[in-house]
Amino acid sequence: MTERTVFFVSDGTGITAETFGNSILNQFPAKPRHVRRPFIDTPEKAGTVMEEINATAEREGKRPIVFITLVNDDVRSMITGPQCKGLVLDMFRTFVEPLEAEFGVKSNHRVGRFSDASASREYNERIEAINFSLAHDDGQSARNLDVADVILLGVSRSGKTPTSLYLAMQHGIKAANYPLIPEDFDRGRLPTPLAPYKRKCFGLTIDPERLAQIRNERRPDSKYASLLNCRYEVNEAESMMRREGISWLSSTHKSIEEIATTILRDLRPDRLIY
């Protein structure tokens, strides 16, 4: 598998093909080489990609795996025809055409996720959520927390920022994040701006050894990064969240996708139905 190449070919960004393809490839132990080829929307561009696929097959002595999301028949036929030396997995033929038959209607065969991003309510909600998350990153602002969907809290470097941005980008969730600092532990209560919104709060914690490793990459040999301090902060943060009745999980061994899905399940289950 490590000597194999996988192509993701799309007339859009290629993100759908890559996301779907990777979910399948993750069932196998080794990691092949990935090649994304977006915006393949003419037969000429498809011909160029086909030549690249065939050259890869020749060089590696094995068929490249090719995930495609191509709407135009002329473009698609270049990649799916017998002249292409890859194993082509056509997501539209596999899923869209059987659904057309089942629903009794033709799909819109739209290129990309949005036909006009500026006219899409979902797209604009995501942009608004991203702007909100950036403005409320790391406790920068306590304004407008009443419109936040989620407020993430935890010690510094526990994964709050990437999780906030993932929630915004993928789910249109307005996620603020707020760091718990030693002064909060001394006071023994949540930061004052968060108290009215405790029901929106979700905590992230992390293994102290892993936290010390991450912090040492940022500030080596500092008290901030010392294992003793990391153990203290994590223990105090977990005690506070337990005392306040705030749900939390450890980010140590979980992906952002798993963390985000858990947060949605616990705080915004309505966003799992759309």
QUIUR-V434178 format. One record per pair of residues at least 24 apart in sequence whose ideal C-beta (glycine too) atoms are under 7 Angstrom apart, sorted by the first residue. I is the first residue (numbers start at 1). J is the second residue. D is the distance in whole Angstrom. If there is no record, write none. Layout:
BEGIN
i: {I:I}
j: {J:J}
d: {D:D}
END
This chain:
BEGIN
i: {1:1:1:1:2:2:2:3:4:4:4:4:4:5:5:5:5:5:5:6:6:6:6:7:7:7:7:7:7:8:8:8:9:9:9:9:9:9:9:10:10:10:10:10:11:11:11:11:11:11:11:11:12:12:12:12:12:13:13:14:16:17:17:17:17:20:20:21:40:40:41:41:41:42:43:43:43:46:46:46:47:49:50:50:50:50:53:53:53:54:54:57:57:63:67:71:71:122:125:126:126:126:129:129:129:129:130:130:130:132:133:133:133:133:133:136:136:137:137:137:138:138:139:139:142:145:145:145:147:148:148:148:148:148:149:149:149:149:150:150:150:150:150:150:151:151:151:151:151:151:152:152:152:153:153:153:153:153:154:154:154:154:154:155:155:155:155:155:157:157:157:158:158:158:158:158:159:159:159:159:160:162:163:163:163:163:166:166:167:167:170:171:171:171:173:173:180:180:185:185:190:198:198:200:201:202:202:202:202:202:202:203:203:203:203:204:204:204:205:205:205:205:205:206:206:206:206:207:207:208:210}
j: {28:30:31:32:30:31:32:60:32:60:62:64:65:32:33:35:56:60:64:32:34:64:65:35:37:53:64:66:86:36:37:67:37:40:49:66:68:70:79:38:40:68:69:70:39:40:41:70:71:72:75:111:38:69:111:112:113:38:112:38:69:67:68:69:91:67:91:67:70:75:72:75:111:75:74:75:78:75:78:79:78:79:78:79:83:84:84:85:86:84:85:85:86:87:91:109:111:172:172:168:169:172:168:172:173:174:165:168:169:174:164:165:168:174:175:176:177:161:164:177:177:179:178:179:193:176:193:197:174:174:175:176:197:200:173:174:175:268:175:200:202:263:267:268:176:178:194:197:200:201:177:202:204:178:180:194:201:203:180:203:204:205:237:179:180:233:234:237:211:214:215:204:205:206:211:251:204:206:251:259:204:256:204:256:259:260:256:260:260:263:260:260:264:271:268:271:237:240:236:240:244:244:246:267:246:246:247:248:263:266:267:241:246:247:248:248:249:251:234:237:238:248:250:234:250:251:252:250:252:234:252}
d: {6:3:7:5:5:7:7:6:4:7:6:7:7:6:5:6:5:6:5:5:6:7:4:5:6:6:6:5:7:5:7:5:5:6:6:6:5:7:6:6:7:7:5:7:7:6:4:5:6:7:7:5:7:7:6:3:7:5:7:4:5:5:6:5:6:7:6:4:7:6:7:6:7:7:5:6:6:5:4:6:6:7:6:6:7:5:6:6:5:7:5:4:7:5:7:5:5:7:4:7:6:5:4:5:6:5:7:4:6:4:5:6:4:7:5:4:7:6:7:6:6:6:5:5:4:6:7:5:6:5:7:5:7:6:5:5:6:6:5:6:6:6:6:7:5:6:6:6:5:5:4:6:6:5:6:7:6:5:6:6:4:6:6:7:5:4:6:5:6:5:6:5:6:4:7:6:5:7:4:7:6:6:7:6:5:6:5:5:5:7:7:7:7:6:7:7:5:7:4:7:6:6:7:7:5:7:6:7:5:7:6:4:5:7:3:7:7:5:6:6:5:6:5:7:6:5:5:7:4:5:5}
END
